Amino acid sequence: MRLTGELVCRNAAEAAIVAAHLPEHIGLTRAEHGCLSFEVAATDDPLVWTVEEHFATEDAFAAHQARVAASEWGRSTAGIERQYEIRRHPR
């Protein structure tokens, strides 16, 4: 499974939330079973981050999504816009 896209903050307060919680979120995600790569990078716009995720299987991606939803990152960033595209691996 591959997820690509952007995390788009409305204002500096949302951007500060992302910046505060992102290091732990990256570390926890990269340690997950089935995570092949996970990159979140700032752009020239201080309110936008690019996101690229690659998981070995649909189950690994689903487990990641469940963990994120229940995490501090998930709770703190729930209202921040995400513009993502998810692609499944060809069979």
Number of C-alpha atoms within 10 A of each C-alpha: 20 19 17 16 16 20 20 19 22 12 11 11 11 17 19 14 15 22 11 13 15 15 12 12 17 14 11 13 20 17 12 15 15 19 18 17 14 17 14 18 11 14 11 7 9 13 18 19 20 17 18 17 19 21 23 15 17 14 13 18 21 13 15 18 14 12 16 16 14 10 13 14 20 17 11 14 20 11 11 17 13 17 12 14 11 13 11 12 12 5 3
